[in-house]
Amino acid sequence: MIELEQTADGSYTLFVPELNEHYHSVKGALTESEHIFINMGMKHQSLLYTANTGNRFTGTGLNAFLNSVRKLNNSKRQVHYTTIERYPVSNDIVHQLAYPEQICPERSNDFYALHNSAWNTDISLTPYFTLHKVEGDFTNYKFQGAFDLIYFDAFAPEKQPEMWSQELFNTLYASLNSGGILTTYCAKGVIRRMLQTAGFTVERLPGPPGGKREILRASK
């Protein structure tokens, strides 16, 4: 049974006892997502099309909401955001996470709309942010079109090894536009080498405050 747990920065994450794994860093769920995916990803380049390929045991919507809030507060570019989720969380858990209350209370309705929107179709949540939710297995997903940014936010390699394969990284590389990037919290040497083998140029960057020492950003 999934459990709610408060992290060091006051934001909440989810814990899966049978995997002994958290959805986000216990050092700070919000701090981690903001640093790795927003600051080192979205803000690193100017985007027209954005994809979230993080396929956790289930998704909390934190990365998508941060992307919408941080991007749209400073830009009127159109963002098309794709998220692939295998086991969506319940509305009860979504409300207990209380992310909008900590991030942007005036946009609370947008956060809950992320979770309540229809699957497998484009939904315009704001004039500049379109969401496309796919309920399915990321490892079997047939990517169509090209992306500019990938948030790779799977469970750790030892917990979810099928998500960290050479074949999958090869597919992700092929799915990116020229100049596109992938960001991930995992900086293990074996992951860095797989990304390089796929064709990426990989940077080791400082991790989030109080969290992991390094993260990876891979560019095409």
Disulfide bonds with the S-S distance in Angstrom:
none
